[in-house]
Amino acid sequence: MIIGETINIPPPKRGVPGVVFWLIWGAALIPLLVASIAFLSGWRPVDQINSGHLYDSGLRIEEVSALQEVDLVPGKWQLILLVNAQCDQQCETWKKLLPNVHLSLGRERQRVSYQQFETEEVSNGLAVVDPLGFMVIKYGLEQSPQSVLKDLKRLLKVSKVG
């Protein structure tokens, strides 16, 4: 090579890096666009995760006239078996199963208390109340203990209170 001689370097190819750039952006933006369209159109999954019936948001146990006499344990989740005078076979079965469901929570059971509450104004069922006194889920007594246990474990896992 001679001193003072210029070397001609070909310009870099712009085609491949440009395609890679747009593929990366597309991979990030297409799922975001699809999710935004689904959310804004009001689409919701058909299946629900929980087995019970969710109460309306913000309903406190004190607001339900039939449950004003329930003794809540402060700072704990409450599992309340609601029993009226027409306690059938399912009701009697749940009276026996409720302590076992509580024991099945394992190390999380210290965060939950359970009780039986007799009232004439509410149908037989199982209610879950959060540590702040808000009604969360109600189950019919036809629900299996496994589905109730699964929901409770999920609630306790994601809960920051209690």
LUMVEXTI-468061 format. One record per residue: residue number from 1; residue in three letters; x, y, z of N, C-alpha, C in turn. Coordinates in steps of 0.02 Angstrom, whole numbers, plus 50000, padded with zeros to 5 digits. Layout:
BEGIN
NUM;ALA;X;Y;Z;X;Y;Z;X;Y;Z
...
***
This chain:
BEGIN
1;MET;50042;49942;50000;50000;50000;50000;50045;50062;50000
2;ILE;50027;50109;49962;50067;50169;49955;50038;50222;50000
3;ILE;50084;50260;50030;50061;50313;50075;50027;50367;50032
4;GLY;49970;50390;50057;49932;50440;50022;49879;50412;49975
5;GLU;49880;50346;49967;49830;50314;49924;49765;50307;49964
6;THR;49710;50323;49934;49646;50317;49968;49616;50248;49955
7;ILE;49584;50223;50005;49553;50158;50000;49478;50168;49994
8;ASN;49448;50138;49945;49376;50144;49935;49341;50089;49975
9;ILE;49304;50110;50026;49265;50064;50067;49193;50069;50044
10;PRO;49163;50011;50027;49094;50014;50003;49047;50035;50060
11;PRO;48994;50072;50045;48946;50093;50097;48911;50031;50126
12;PRO;48891;50034;50190;48857;49976;50221;48789;49965;50188
13;LYS;48770;49902;50187;48704;49885;50160;48651;49906;50210
14;ARG;48600;49940;50187;48547;49965;50231;48486;49919;50232
15;GLY;48480;49873;50187;48420;49832;50181;48410;49785;50240
16;VAL;48459;49747;50260;48451;49697;50312;48442;49729;50381
17;PRO;48484;49777;50402;48473;49807;50468;48405;49842;50473
18;GLY;48381;49872;50420;48315;49905;50421;48259;49855;50431
19;VAL;48264;49797;50400;48213;49745;50407;48213;49719;50479
20;VAL;48272;49707;50506;48277;49683;50575;48247;49734;50624
21;PHE;48261;49797;50612;48233;49850;50654;48157;49847;50656
22;TRP;48126;49842;50597;48052;49841;50593;48023;49776;50619
23;LEU;48058;49721;50612;48035;49658;50641;48034;49661;50717
24;ILE;48085;49691;50746;48087;49698;50820;48030;49742;50843
25;TRP;48020;49799;50810;47966;49844;50829;47898;49811;50820
26;GLY;47890;49775;50766;47827;49740;50752;47812;49687;50804
27;ALA;47864;49649;50824;47855;49597;50875;47832;49627;50941
28;ALA;47852;49688;50955;47832;49720;51018;47765;49755;51012
29;LEU;47750;49785;50956;47690;49826;50949;47628;49787;50929
30;ILE;47634;49733;50891;47575;49696;50869;47536;49667;50928
31;PRO;47567;49633;50977;47528;49609;51035;47496;49666;51074
32;LEU;47532;49721;51080;47505;49779;51115;47443;49806;51079
33;LEU;47447;49809;51014;47391;49833;50974;47331;49787;50979
34;VAL;47342;49721;50975;47287;49673;50980;47255;49676;51050
35;ALA;47296;49681;51103;47270;49686;51171;47230;49750;51181
36;SER;47253;49805;51153;47216;49868;51159;47149;49864;51124
37;ILE;47148;49835;51065;47084;49829;51028;47036;49784;51067
38;ALA;47061;49729;51095;47018;49684;51133;46990;49719;51195
39;PHE;47031;49757;51230;47009;49792;51290;46958;49846;51273
40;LEU;46973;49886;51224;46928;49942;51206;46863;49918;51176
41;SER;46862;49860;51145;46800;49834;51117;46756;49801;51170
42;GLY;46783;49792;51231;46744;49762;51285;46746;49687;51287
43;TRP;46789;49656;51248;46794;49583;51247;46821;49557;51314
44;ARG;46789;49506;51339;46811;49473;51401;46812;49398;51389
45;PRO;46857;49362;51421;46857;49289;51413;46791;49259;51437
46;VAL;46769;49205;51404;46707;49173;51422;46713;49137;51489
47;ASP;46768;49102;51499;46778;49065;51561;46798;49113;51617
48;GLN;46776;49096;51677;46797;49135;51735;46843;49092;51777
49;ILE;46884;49124;51815;46934;49087;51854;46904;49062;51919
50;ASN;46865;49103;51952;46838;49084;52017;46776;49040;52010
51;SER;46763;49000;52062;46706;48954;52061;46643;48984;52090
52;GLY;46651;49032;52134;46593;49062;52167;46567;49122;52131
53;HIS;46520;49157;52162;46490;49217;52136;46523;49278;52169
54;LEU;46552;49322;52130;46584;49382;52157;46531;49432;52179
55;TYR;46541;49461;52238;46496;49514;52261;46513;49578;52223
56;ASP;46467;49625;52223;46480;49690;52193;46538;49723;52230
57;SER;46579;49759;52195;46637;49791;52224;46617;49842;52277
58;GLY;46650;49840;52333;46638;49889;52386;46583;49872;52435
59;LEU;46554;49812;52431;46501;49792;52477;46532;49769;52543
60;ARG;46518;49806;52596;46544;49788;52662;46494;49743;52698
61;ILE;46519;49702;52742;46476;49654;52778;46425;49691;52821
62;GLU;46443;49750;52845;46396;49789;52887;46336;49813;52847
63;GLU;46343;49818;52781;46289;49841;52738;46237;49788;52724
64;VAL;46253;49725;52738;46205;49670;52729;46169;49661;52795
65;SER;46106;49678;52797;46069;49681;52861;46070;49614;52897
66;ALA;46067;49559;52861;46065;49494;52893;46132;49475;52924
67;LEU;46185;49507;52904;46252;49488;52928;46283;49539;52975
68;GLN;46244;49586;53000;46272;49637;53044;46295;49609;53111
69;GLU;46269;49552;53130;46287;49522;53195;46347;49475;53191
70;VAL;46376;49466;53132;46434;49421;53126;46493;49452;53163
71;ASP;46526;49411;53204;46586;49433;53240;46646;49421;53196
72;LEU;46675;49475;53171;46734;49469;53128;46798;49469;53170
73;VAL;46846;49430;53149;46912;49431;53181;46953;49483;53143
74;PRO;46975;49536;53178;47011;49590;53143;47075;49565;53108
75;GLY;47084;49589;53047;47145;49575;53011;47149;49506;52979
76;LYS;47095;49468;52978;47096;49401;52949;47042;49395;52896
77;TRP;47055;49352;52848;47004;49332;52800;46953;49290;52838
78;GLN;46890;49297;52820;46836;49260;52854;46803;49213;52805
79;LEU;46794;49152;52827;46756;49102;52789;46694;49088;52832
80;ILE;46636;49111;52809;46575;49109;52850;46525;49061;52818
81;LEU;46506;49010;52855;46454;48964;52834;46387;48993;52856
82;LEU;46346;49012;52808;46280;49042;52822;46228;48986;52824
83;VAL;46194;48980;52880;46147;48925;52891;46080;48955;52912
84;ASN;46026;48932;52880;45959;48951;52903;45923;48889;52929
85;ALA;45860;48896;52945;45822;48842;52976;45815;48781;52930
86;GLN;45817;48791;52865;45811;48735;52819;45881;48706;52802
87;CYS;45915;48683;52853;45982;48655;52844;45974;48583;52820
88;ASP;45989;48572;52755;45980;48506;52726;46045;48465;52731
89;GLN;46049;48411;52693;46107;48367;52695;46171;48403;52675
90;GLN;46167;48445;52622;46227;48483;52601;46251;48529;52656
91;CYS;46205;48560;52691;46222;48605;52746;46257;48567;52801
92;GLU;46230;48509;52819;46262;48468;52871;46331;48445;52850
93;THR;46338;48429;52786;46403;48407;52761;46454;48464;52765
94;TRP;46433;48525;52747;46479;48582;52751;46498;48599;52823
95;LYS;46453;48586;52870;46470;48598;52940;46530;48555;52960
96;LYS;46534;48495;52932;46589;48450;52946;46651;48466;52904
97;LEU;46640;48490;52843;46696;48503;52797;46732;48569;52809
98;LEU;46699;48618;52838;46729;48684;52846;46795;48682;52885
99;PRO;46800;48647;52942;46865;48643;52976;46919;48610;52933
100;ASN;46899;48561;52892;46948;48527;52849;46973;48573;52793
101;VAL;46929;48615;52766;46949;48663;52715;47000;48711;52746
102;HIS;46985;48732;52807;47031;48778;52842;47099;48744;52853
103;LEU;47099;48683;52875;47162;48647;52885;47200;48637;52820
104;SER;47164;48628;52766;47196;48616;52701;47231;48677;52673
105;LEU;47221;48734;52702;47256;48795;52680;47330;48792;52698
106;GLY;47350;48747;52741;47420;48739;52759;47446;48799;52797
107;ARG;47504;48823;52777;47535;48879;52814;47496;48944;52809
108;GLU;47450;48949;52761;47409;49009;52754;47349;49009;52801
109;ARG;47337;48955;52838;47277;48952;52878;47276;49002;52935
110;GLN;47334;49027;52957;47333;49077;53010;47306;49144;52986
111;ARG;47301;49153;52920;47273;49214;52892;47197;49211;52885
112;VAL;47168;49153;52898;47096;49142;52887;47063;49116;52951
113;SER;47005;49143;52966;46965;49114;53020;46899;49091;52989
114;TYR;46867;49044;53021;46804;49019;52994;46753;49017;53051
115;GLN;46691;49022;53032;46637;49019;53081;46571;49001;53046
116;GLN;46525;48981;53088;46457;48966;53064;46412;49020;53091
117;PHE;46368;49046;53048;46323;49099;53068;46252;49079;53049
118;GLU;46208;49077;53099;46138;49057;53087;46095;49119;53078
119;THR;46058;49120;53023;46014;49176;53008;45955;49150;52967
120;GLU;45899;49183;52975;45840;49164;52937;45834;49205;52872
121;GLU;45872;49259;52867;45863;49306;52811;45905;49290;52750
122;VAL;45953;49245;52756;45999;49230;52701;45995;49156;52686
123;SER;46000;49139;52622;45999;49068;52604;46065;49035;52624
124;ASN;46062;48969;52631;46122;48932;52650;46177;48944;52598
125;GLY;46238;48952;52623;46294;48964;52578;46357;48975;52617
126;LEU;46409;48991;52581;46475;49003;52609;46498;49070;52583
127;ALA;46518;49116;52628;46539;49183;52608;46612;49193;52628
128;VAL;46648;49229;52585;46717;49248;52600;46718;49323;52608
129;VAL;46747;49345;52665;46752;49416;52682;46826;49432;52690
130;ASP;46848;49487;52661;46919;49505;52666;46934;49537;52734
131;PRO;46997;49547;52751;47015;49575;52817;46989;49646;52829
132;LEU;46970;49681;52777;46944;49748;52785;46868;49750;52792
133;GLY;46836;49691;52791;46764;49687;52799;46724;49688;52735
134;PHE;46756;49682;52678;46721;49682;52614;46702;49611;52594
135;MET;46640;49603;52571;46616;49539;52547;46651;49526;52480
136;VAL;46679;49466;52471;46716;49451;52411;46680;49400;52367
137;ILE;46669;49340;52394;46639;49286;52354;46586;49250;52396
138;LYS;46533;49228;52362;46483;49185;52394;46478;49121;52354
139;TYR;46476;49065;52391;46469;48999;52360;46403;48968;52381
140;GLY;46374;48931;52336;46318;48888;52354;46347;48826;52387
141;LEU;46307;48792;52425;46332;48733;52460;46342;48673;52413
142;GLU;46321;48680;52351;46334;48627;52302;46406;48629;52277
143;GLN;46443;48683;52291;46513;48688;52270;46554;48635;52306
144;SER;46604;48610;52270;46648;48561;52301;46699;48597;52346
145;PRO;46720;48565;52399;46770;48596;52443;46836;48610;52406
146;GLN;46852;48569;52355;46913;48580;52317;46911;48646;52278
147;SER;46853;48663;52250;46849;48725;52213;46852;48786;52260
148;VAL;46821;48780;52319;46825;48834;52368;46897;48842;52391
149;LEU;46930;48787;52405;47000;48788;52427;47045;48819;52374
150;LYS;47034;48802;52311;47073;48829;52256;47065;48905;52253
151;ASP;47003;48929;52258;46991;49001;52257;47023;49036;52317
152;LEU;47018;49006;52376;47048;49036;52436;47123;49041;52429
153;LYS;47154;48989;52405;47227;48990;52397;47248;49044;52348
154;ARG;47210;49051;52294;47225;49103;52245;47216;49173;52275
155;LEU;47162;49183;52314;47151;49247;52346;47208;49264;52395
156;LEU;47227;49215;52435;47279;49227;52485;47347;49240;52451
157;LYS;47358;49209;52395;47421;49218;52359;47428;49290;52333
158;VAL;47374;49317;52305;47378;49384;52276;47362;49439;52325
159;SER;47336;49423;52383;47316;49473;52432;47375;49502;52469
160;LYS;47373;49567;52479;47425;49601;52519;47400;49617;52589
161;VAL;47335;49604;52602;47307;49618;52668;47292;49553;52703
162;GLY;47293;49555;52769;47275;49497;52809;47326;49447;52816
***
